[in-house]
Amino acid sequence: MRHLAAAAAALLLASTSLAGAAELNLYNWGNYTSAELLAKFEKETGIKVTVTDYDSNDTALAKIEAGGHGFDLVVPSANYVGIFRDKGLLTELDLSKIPNHANIAPEWADVAWDPGRAYSVPWQWGTTAISVNTAVYKGDINTSAVWLEVPDELKGKVNVVPEMNDVVALATMYAGGEPCSEDLEVLKKARDLLIAAKPDWISMDYGATEKLSNNDWAASVNWSGSSMRARLANPDVAYGYPKEGFITFMDSVALLRDAKNVEEAYKFLNFILEPENAAMISAFARYSPGVAGAADFLPEDMKTAPEVVIPAEFADKGIFLPACSPKAQEYITAIWTELQK
């Protein structure tokens, strides 16, 4: 009986310890979270972070809206922060619990999509443009014709990332319009370009880093950090900036209204605003941090990388993707829906 009692006590102690373990659930884009960063955070705080991946803003939004998800933090792009906020899915931040909030770089500290950074803090920023294997295609890569009027060398070898607003915005700019346009004529041109080009694509997939590195794809609408990582593994991969226009974006971390691990979330938000820690995210994901002083800790190869430093000749072609009007978003969704058929 004494052995049985001792075993029961040990089991109770173990279960109590497990139940009391500090944890945090982060819902983030796939292949975007540094394991080294999480290990450092856990070592310093004792908080275990579980990361669940998604492949688009719309996937994340739908999951959070459905409820019962169990996540504490989410990482929407700038044009979606307001959508999450206006749907009542986010908690306004208690800045007294984030002393490192003062470390946010001035250009990212008071932004149109989140005035005063009341609901989010920077994760990473970069661009959406085109990755091309230059061993396969020797032509001009600084044009969206690479994927919208696919050259013979690339037919059946082009991927398009499944991010609705990015893809439709790039097509709209190629058609002569602006992102979030309500001009039906230019939107029809963009839609027709997308529908006509789709048979020449191999996929609409998220995993560009690996598949460009492995030569499974020869080109992709892609994000800058992913392209840099692909180039480091495969020097034939180059990043093109469409002369018709490309997208600049920032992803930010926000606290969900139904978060269970709130204090743990605040500790994480404060942690990632330390310059050295922000740079750890960049060293893995290869996008730029939005934290003052983080540049001092970046890997040397990022300081001159063409995916990070936009060439001067294309600098004025980048457009920060805004939150679209309801009417414009309706048109974008209609185009995307037709493209999925």
VOPA-246919 format. One record per atom (N, C-alpha, C): residue in three letters; z, y, x. Coordinates in steps of 0.02 Angstrom, whole numbers, plus 50000, padded with zeros to 5 digits. Example, Ala and Ser with C-alpha at 12.3 -4.5 7.8 and 13.67 -1.06 7.14 Angstrom:
2
ALA503904971650660
ALA503904977550615
ALA503904983550660
SER503544988850642
SER503574994750684
SER503945000250645
***
This chain:
341
MET500004994050041
MET500005000050000
MET500005006350043
ARG500395005850101
ARG500415011750145
ARG499725013150173
HIS499355007650191
HIS498675008550217
HIS498225011650164
LEU498305009450102
LEU497895012050047
LEU498045019450036
ALA498685021150037
ALA498885028150026
ALA498625032650082
ALA498665029950144
ALA498425033950201
ALA497675035050196
ALA497305029950175
ALA496585030550168
ALA496415035550114
ALA496775035350059
ALA496655040050004
ALA496795047150026
ALA497325048050065
ALA497485054750089
ALA496945057450135
ALA496705052950179
ALA496175054950226
ALA495545056950189
LEU495385053050136
LEU494785054550097
LEU494865061150061
LEU495455062450034
LEU495585068749999
LEU495525074650047
LEU495795073750108
LEU495765079050158
LEU495045080550177
ALA494655075250186
ALA493955076050205
ALA493555079650151
SER493675077550088
SER493305080550033
SER493505087850023
THR494145089350035
THR494375096250029
THR494055100550083
SER494025097750144
SER493715101350199
SER492985102750186
LEU492635097550158
LEU491925098250143
LEU491815103550089
ALA492235103250038
ALA492165108049983
ALA492285115150006
GLY492705115950058
GLY492855122550082
GLY492385125150135
ALA491905121150156
ALA491435123150208
ALA491025129050184
ALA490975134250227
ALA490595140150209
ALA489845138550214
GLU489465140850164
GLU488755139450163
GLU488365145350135
LEU487715145150146
LEU487265150350123
LEU486585147150111
ASN486265149150056
ASN485605146350038
ASN485085151850039
LEU484615151250087
LEU484095156150098
LEU483425153450072
TYR483095157350030
TYR482435155550003
TYR481935160050039
ASN481525157050082
ASN481095161050126
ASN480395157950131
TRP479925162050154
TRP479255159550168
TRP479295153650217
GLY478835149050211
GLY478825143250254
GLY478695144950327
ASN479025141450372
ASN478905142150444
ASN479025149250468
TYR479555152250442
TYR479675159450452
TYR480385160950474
THR480795155650481
THR481505156550496
THR481675153250563
SER481945157050608
SER482115154450675
SER482715149850673
ALA482615143650695
ALA483165138850699
ALA483695141250749
GLU483465144550803
GLU483925147250853
GLU484375152650822
LEU484085156850780
LEU484465161950745
LEU485005158850701
LEU484815153750663
LEU485285150550617
LEU485845147150656
ALA485675144050712
ALA486185140750753
ALA486685145950780
LYS486435151650802
LYS486875156950827
LYS487325159550771
PHE487035160550712
PHE487425163050655
PHE487975158050636
GLU487805151750634
GLU488315146650616
GLU488865146350669
LYS488675146950732
LYS489175146650785
LYS489655152450781
GLU489385158450765
GLU489805164450763
GLU490225165050699
THR489975162250644
THR490305163350580
THR490565156950547
GLY490325151150569
GLY490505144950536
GLY490135143650472
ILE489645147850456
ILE489265147250394
ILE488635143250406
LYS488545138050368
LYS487955133750373
LYS487415136450326
VAL486825137750353
VAL486275140450314
VAL485765135050298
THR485615134250235
THR485085129750213
THR484485133950192
VAL483905132350220
VAL483295136150206
VAL482825132050162
THR482585134950109
THR482065131950066
THR481445136350071
ASP480875133150081
ASP480255136850093
ASP479855138050029
TYR479465143550030
TYR478955144649978
TYR478315147150012
ASP477765147349974
ASP477125148950003
ASP476805155349976
SER477135158649929
SER476865164849902
SER477415168649865
ASN477315175249858
ASN477795179149819
ASN477845176749747
ASP477285174749718
ASP477295172549649
ASP477675166049640
THR477615161549689
THR478005155349687
THR478745156949687
ALA478945161449732
ALA479655163249736
ALA479895166549672
LEU479505171149646
LEU479705174749585
LEU479785169949527
ALA479315165449519
ALA479355160649463
ALA479975156249469
LYS480125154049529
LYS480705149749540
LYS481355153349524
ILE481415159549548
ILE482025163449536
ILE482095165149462
GLU481545167049430
GLU481575168649358
GLU481785162749316
ALA481595156749336
ALA481755150749298
ALA482505149349297
GLY482875151849348
GLY483585150849351
GLY483765143849377
GLY484415142949390
GLY484655136449412
GLY484415134449481
HIS484215139349522
HIS483915138049587
HIS484425136849642
GLY485005140049638
GLY485525139149688
GLY485435143249751
PHE484975147949752
PHE484855152049812
PHE485285158349810
ASP485435160949870
ASP485835167049877
ASP485405172949899
LEU484935171749944
LEU484515176949971
LEU483785175049964
VAL483355180049954
VAL482635178849949
VAL482285184149992
VAL481655182850012
VAL481305187150060
VAL480625189350031
PRO480625193549980
PRO479985195749951
PRO479645201049994
SER478985201549985
SER478605206850018
SER478755213549982
ALA478575218950015
ALA478745225649989
ALA478505226749918
ASN477895224449902
ASN477625225749835
ASN477955221449782
TYR478395216849802
TYR478745212649753
TYR479495214349748
VAL479765218149795
VAL480475219949791
VAL480625223449725
GLY480205228149706
GLY480305231749643
GLY480235227349582
ILE479795222449586
ILE479715217649531
ILE480355213649521
PHE480615210849577
PHE481245207149573
PHE481805211549547
ARG481845217749571
ARG482365222449550
ARG482315224049476
ASP481705225849454
ASP481615228049385
ASP481715222349335
LYS481635216249357
LYS481765210549314
LYS482505208549313
GLY482915212449350
GLY483625211049351
GLY483825205049392
LEU483425203349441
LEU483545197349481
LEU483935198749545
LEU484025205149562
LEU484355206949624
LEU485015210749611
THR485445210549661
THR486075214249659
THR486015220349705
GLU486215226249681
GLU486225232049725
GLU486735230749780
LEU486535232149842
LEU486945230449900
LEU487555235049906
ASP488115232049925
ASP488715235849943
ASP488645237350018
LEU488425243350034
LEU488275245050103
LEU488895245250147
SER489475245650117
SER490095245550157
SER490185238650190
LYS489855233650163
LYS489895226950192
LYS489335225550242
ILE488905230550253
ILE488355229750300
ILE488365235650348
PRO488855235950393
PRO488895241650439
PRO488265242450482
ASN487915236950495
ASN487305237350535
ASN486705240050495
HIS486825241850432
HIS486305245050392
HIS486035251250428
ALA486475254450467
ALA486275260350505
ALA485765258750560
ASN485685252350576
ASN485215250350628
ASN484495249950604
ILE484385250350539
ILE483705249950513
ILE483295255650543
ALA482705253950570
ALA482285259050601
ALA482125264650552
PRO482095270850575
PRO482005276550529
PRO481405275850482
GLU480855273150508
GLU480255272550466
GLU480325267350411
TRP480835263150416
TRP480945257950365
TRP481595258950326
ALA481935264550338
ALA482595265550310
ALA482595268350239
ASP482085272050222
ASP482045275050155
ASP481325274350131
VAL481185268750099
VAL480495266850083
VAL480365267450008
ALA479745268449991
ALA479555269649921
ALA479745263849876
TRP479685257749901
TRP479825252049858
TRP480575250449851
ASP480985253549894
ASP481715252549891
ASP482055258649921
PRO482085264149883
PRO482375270349909
PRO483085269349936
GLY483185271749998
GLY483845271150028
GLY484035264050048
ARG483555259550040
ARG483695252450055
ARG484315249950016
ALA484305251449951
ALA484865249649908
ALA484865242249890
TYR484295238949895
TYR484245231949873
TYR484005227049926
SER483785229549983
SER483495224950032
SER483575227650103
VAL483515223150152
VAL483515225150222
VAL482905221850255
PRO482655224750309
PRO482045222050340
PRO482125214950367
TRP481605211150359
TRP481555204650393
TRP481025205250448
GLN480385206050429
GLN479835206750476
GLN479275210750444
TRP478855213850486
TRP478265217050460
TRP477655215250502
GLY477075215550471
GLY476465213650506
GLY475855215450466
THR475305211750477
THR474685213150442
THR474385206750413
THR473955207550364
THR473565202150336
THR472835203550351
ALA472515199150388
ALA471815200150407
ALA471485193250416
ILE471155192050473
ILE470755186050480
ILE470855182750549
SER470985176350549
SER471005172350611
SER470355168450616
VAL470065168350676
VAL469425164950686
VAL469445161150753
ASN469185155050752
ASN469085151250813
ASN468435153550845
THR468485157150899
THR467895160150930
THR467465155150967
ALA467705149050976
ALA467285143851005
ALA466785141250953
VAL466965142150889
VAL466525139850834
VAL466075145550811
TYR466345151550807
TYR465965157250782
TYR465965162850832
LYS465375164950853
LYS465295170050905
LYS465165177050876
GLY465105177550811
GLY464925183950779
GLY465515188550772
ASP465405193950735
ASP465905199150724
ASP466475196350682
ILE467085196750707
ILE467665194250669
ILE468045199950635
ASN467835206150647
ASN468175211850617
ASN467845213950551
THR467755209150508
THR467465210250442
THR467665204650395
SER467785206350333
SER467945201150283
SER467335197150263
ALA466755198750290
ALA466165194550278
ALA466275187550305
VAL466725186950355
VAL466885180350383
VAL467095175350329
TRP467435177750278
TRP467675173150226
TRP467385174650157
LEU467065180450148
LEU466775182150083
LEU466025181150081
GLU465705181250138
GLU464995179550143
GLU464925174950204
VAL465175168950196
VAL465335164550252
VAL464715162850293
PRO464735164150359
PRO464175162350403
PRO464095154750406
ASP463495152550421
ASP463345145350422
ASP463825141550467
GLU463995144350525
GLU464435140850572
GLU465125139450543
LEU465325143350494
LEU466005142850467
LEU466035139550398
LYS465475137950370
LYS465475135050302
LYS465855128350302
GLY466305127650254
GLY466715121650250
GLY467275121450301
LYS467405127050335
LYS467915127350387
LYS468385133250379
VAL468335136650322
VAL468725142750310
VAL469295141350261
ASN469885143650278
ASN470455143250233
ASN470635150250208
VAL470925150450149
VAL471165156750121
VAL471895155650100
VAL472355159650127
VAL473065158750110
VAL473175160050036
PRO473635156550004
PRO473715156949931
PRO474155162749907
GLU474055168749936
GLU474435174549916
GLU473985179149876
MET474075179049810
MET473625182249763
MET473465189549779
ASN473975193749785
ASN473855200849794
ASN473495202449859
ASP473675198849912
ASP473345199849977
ASP472595198249972
VAL472445192449944
VAL471755190149942
VAL471325194649898
VAL471565196349840
VAL471175200649795
VAL471115207749824
ALA471635210149858
ALA471595216749889
ALA471065216949944
LEU471045211849986
LEU470545211550040
LEU469835211350011
ALA469745207349958
ALA469085206949925
ALA468905213649893
THR469385217049863
THR469265223449831
THR469065228649883
MET469395228649940
MET469205233449993
MET468515231850020
TYR468345225550026
TYR467675223650049
TYR467145225949999
ALA467335226049935
ALA466875228249882
ALA466845235849875
GLY467225239349917
GLY467195246649917
GLY467755250049879
GLY468245246249855
GLY468795249149818
GLY469435249349857
GLU469985250949823
GLU470645251349852
GLU471085245949821
PRO471595243549857
PRO472075238949827
PRO472365241749762
CYS472485237449715
CYS472775239349650
CYS472295243649608
SER471655243049622
SER471155246849584
SER471155244749510
GLU471005249649467
GLU470895248249396
GLU470155249449378
ASP469745250349429
ASP469035251449420
ASP468695244749405
LEU468485243849343
LEU468215237349323
LEU467575235549360
GLU467185240549378
GLU466565239049414
GLU466705236149483
VAL467175239149520
VAL467325236649587
VAL467705230049583
LEU468115229149531
LEU468475222849522
LEU467995217149506
LYS467475218649468
LYS466975213549453
LYS466625211449518
LYS466465216349561
LYS466155214649625
LYS466615210249667
ALA467255211949668
ALA467735207949706
ALA467785200949678
ARG467835200449612
ARG467865193849580
ARG467245189749596
ASP466665192749590
ASP466035189049603
ASP465995186749675
LEU466225190949721
LEU466225188949792
LEU466675182849803
LEU467265183049774
LEU467745177549781
LEU467465171049751
ILE467205171449691
ILE466955165449657
ILE466365162549695
ALA465925166849721
ALA465335164449758
ALA465535161449825
ALA466055164149856
ALA466255161749922
ALA466655155349921
LYS467015154149867
LYS467485148449865
LYS467165141749884
PRO466545140149862
PRO466255133649881
PRO466165132849957
ASP466185138449994
ASP466105138050067
ASP466775137650103
TRP467335137550065
TRP467995136850095
TRP468195129450096
ILE468635127750142
ILE468895120950144
ILE469535120350103
SER469905125850097
SER470555125450063
SER470835132350049
MET471365132350007
MET471785138249997
MET472495135950010
ASP472695136250073
ASP473295132950097
ASP473715137850138
TYR474355136250144
TYR474825140450179
TYR474855139050254
GLY474705132850275
GLY474865130550342
GLY474365132450396
ALA474215138850402
ALA473685141050448
ALA473875140150522
THR474505141150538
THR474705141050609
THR474505134450642
GLU474705129050612
GLU474565122450641
GLU473835120550635
LYS473525121950579
LYS472845119550568
LYS472325123650607
LEU472485129850622
LEU472055133650667
LEU472165131250739
SER472785129850756
SER472935127350824
SER472595120750838
ASN472575116450786
ASN472315109650794
ASN471555109150783
ASN471235114850770
ASN470515114950756
ASN470325111550691
ASP470815110750646
ASP470655108150579
ASP470265113350539
TRP470415119650551
TRP470055125250520
TRP469755129550575
ALA469215132850560
ALA468905137450609
ALA469035144750592
ALA469285146050532
ALA469445152950513
ALA469925152850453
SER470295158350446
SER470735158850388
SER470915166050375
VAL470935168050312
VAL471305174050294
VAL472025172450314
ASN472325176750353
ASN472955174750383
ASN473385180750400
TRP474015179350417
TRP474485184450436
TRP474525184850512
SER474695190750538
SER474665192150609
SER475115187650651
GLY475735186650630
GLY476185182450669
GLY475955175250673
SER475715172650616
SER475445165850615
SER474855165350662
SER474435170450664
SER473845170350707
SER474055170450780
MET474555174450797
MET474775174550867
MET475045167750888
ARG475425164650845
ARG475695158050862
ARG475135152950870
ALA474615153650829
ALA474045149050835
ALA473675150350901
ARG473605156750920
ARG473255158350982
ARG473635155851043
LEU474305156251042
LEU474695153851098
LEU474605146351108
ALA474465142851054
ALA474345135651058
ALA473615133951070
ASN473165138551051
ASN472445137451056
ASN472115144151073
PRO471955145351136
PRO471695151951157
PRO471035153951125
ASP470695149351091
ASP470075151051058
ASP470185154950993
VAL470795154950968
VAL470945158450905
VAL471035165950919
ALA470665169950882
ALA470715177250888
ALA470855180350820
TYR471145186250820
TYR471335189650758
TYR470875195550746
GLY470525195550690
GLY470065200950673
GLY470355205750622
TYR470205212150630
TYR470415217350584
TYR469815219750544
PRO469755217750482
PRO469165219750443
PRO469055227250440
LYS468465229350460
LYS468295236450459
LYS468285239250388
GLU468215234750338
GLU468225236950268
GLU468935238350243
GLY469425236150282
GLY470125237150264
GLY470525230750269
PHE471135231350294
PHE471595225750298
PHE472285227950272
ILE472755223450269
ILE473405224850237
ILE473965225250288
THR474385230150281
THR475015230450317
THR475575228850268
PHE476065224850290
PHE476595222750244
PHE477265222750279
MET477795222750239
MET478465221150263
MET478795216450214
ASP479115211250242
ASP479535206750202
ASP480255208750214
SER480645208750160
SER481345210950164
SER481805205750130
VAL482425205650152
VAL482915200950124
VAL483325204350070
ALA483395200950013
ALA483755203849957
ALA484265198849930
LEU484805201449904
LEU485345197349876
LEU485215196149801
LEU485195189849782
LEU485055188049713
LEU485665189249668
ARG485525191349607
ARG486065192949561
ARG486505186849546
ASP486215180949544
ASP486595174949529
ASP486805171049591
ALA486835174549648
ALA487055171349710
ALA487775168849703
LYS487905163049732
LYS488585160149731
LYS488965161849795
ASN488605162449850
ASN488925163549915
ASN488815170749937
VAL489135175249901
VAL489005182449910
VAL489265185149976
GLU489885183549993
GLU490175186050056
GLU489795183250116
GLU489595176950111
GLU489205173950164
GLU488525177450171
ALA488245179350115
ALA487605182850115
ALA487665189550150
TYR488205193150136
TYR488305199650168
TYR488375198850244
LYS488715193650265
LYS488785192450337
LYS488105191150369
PHE487675187550333
PHE487005186150360
PHE486585192450363
LEU486615196550311
LEU486235202850309
LEU486445207350367
ASN487095207750379
ASN487335211850435
ASN487115208850502
PHE487135202350507
PHE486955198750569
PHE486235200050589
ILE485775199750541
ILE485065200450559
ILE484875207650574
LEU485325212350562
LEU485195219350579
LEU485465221250648
GLU485745216450684
GLU485895217450755
GLU485235217150792
PRO485075221950835
PRO484435222050869
PRO484245215550903
GLU484705212550938
GLU484555206350974
GLU484385200750925
ASN484735200550869
ASN484605195250819
ASN483945196450783
ALA483795202750768
ALA483155204350737
ALA482585202150782
ALA482675203150847
ALA482155201150896
ALA482085193550899
MET482625189950886
MET482585182650885
MET482115180150829
ILE482145183550772
ILE481685181850718
ILE480965182950741
SER480845188650773
SER480175190250797
SER479935185450851
ALA480385183450895
ALA480205178950949
ALA479945172250922
PHE480205170450863
PHE479975164250831
PHE479355165550787
ALA479405170250741
ALA478885171150691
ALA478295175350717
ARG478425179550768
ARG477915183550801
ARG477665189450759
TYR478095191850715
TYR477975198150681
TYR478445203350710
SER478375209550689
SER478785214950716
SER479425215850676
PRO479975217550711
PRO480605218850676
PRO480615225850647
GLY481055226950599
GLY481135233650570
GLY481805236550588
VAL482065234750647
VAL482725236750669
VAL482675240750733
ALA482985246550735
ALA482975250750794
ALA483305247050853
GLY482985247450911
GLY483255244250970
GLY483045237050980
ALA482755233950928
ALA482555226950934
ALA481985226050983
ALA481565231150990
ALA480995230651035
ALA481205229051107
ASP481805231251126
ASP482055229951194
ASP482165222551207
PHE482225218651154
PHE482375211451162
PHE481775207051147
LEU481205210051131
LEU480615206051113
LEU480325202551174
PRO480015196651164
PRO479665193451219
PRO479125198051247
GLU479005197651312
GLU478515202051344
GLU477825201251314
ASP477645195051294
ASP476965194051270
ASP476835197251202
MET477365199451167
MET477265202851104
MET477115210251113
LYS477295213051170
LYS477255220151180
LYS476535222651187
THR476075218151203
THR475375219951209
THR474915215451168
ALA475205210951129
ALA474805206151091
ALA474345209651042
PRO473705207651038
PRO473245210950992
PRO473425209850919
GLU473815204650905
GLU474035203550836
GLU474605208150816
VAL474955210950866
VAL475525215250854
VAL475325222650862
VAL474965224150914
VAL474735230950928
VAL474035231750899
ILE473985235150843
ILE473335235950810
ILE472875240150853
PRO472275237750869
PRO471805241650909
PRO471675248550878
ALA471635253650920
ALA471565260550896
ALA470965261450849
GLU470425257850863
GLU469825258750822
GLU469905256250750
PHE470425252050739
PHE470525249450671
PHE471175251950639
ALA471545256050675
ALA472205258150651
ALA472185261550583
ASP471655265350569
ASP471625268950506
ASP471345264650449
LYS471195258350463
LYS470935253850411
LYS471485249750377
GLY472085250250404
GLY472645246550374
GLY472945250350315
ILE473045246750260
ILE473345249750200
ILE473975245850182
PHE474525249450174
PHE475145246250153
PHE475085244450079
LEU475135238050064
LEU475015235749996
LEU475555238449949
PRO475365242549900
PRO475865245249853
PRO476025240349797
ALA476525242049757
ALA476635238349695
ALA476115240849645
CYS475725236349617
CYS475185238349572
CYS475445240249503
SER475065244349467
SER475235245949398
SER475175239549356
PRO475495239349299
PRO475435233449255
PRO474715231749239
LYS474305236749226
LYS473605235449209
LYS473235232449269
ALA473335235449329
ALA473005232849389
ALA473235225749403
GLN473895224449394
GLN474145217749406
GLN473855212649357
GLU473735214849296
GLU473415210549246
GLU472715208649269
TYR472345213449295
TYR471665212049319
TYR471685207349378
ILE472145208549425
ILE472205204249484
ILE472365197149464
THR472835196349418
THR473025189649395
THR472435186149361
ALA472045189849323
ALA471465186949289
ALA470955184449341
ILE470835188449393
ILE470375186249446
ILE470635180149481
TRP471275180149496
TRP471585174449531
TRP471555168149489
THR471685168849425
THR471665163049379
THR470965160049378
GLU470465164449376
GLU469775161949375
GLU469605158549441
LEU469875161149495
LEU469745158249561
LEU470045151249568
GLN470575149949531
GLN470905143349536
GLN470545137849497
LYS470065139749456
LYS469735134749413
LYS469295130149455
***
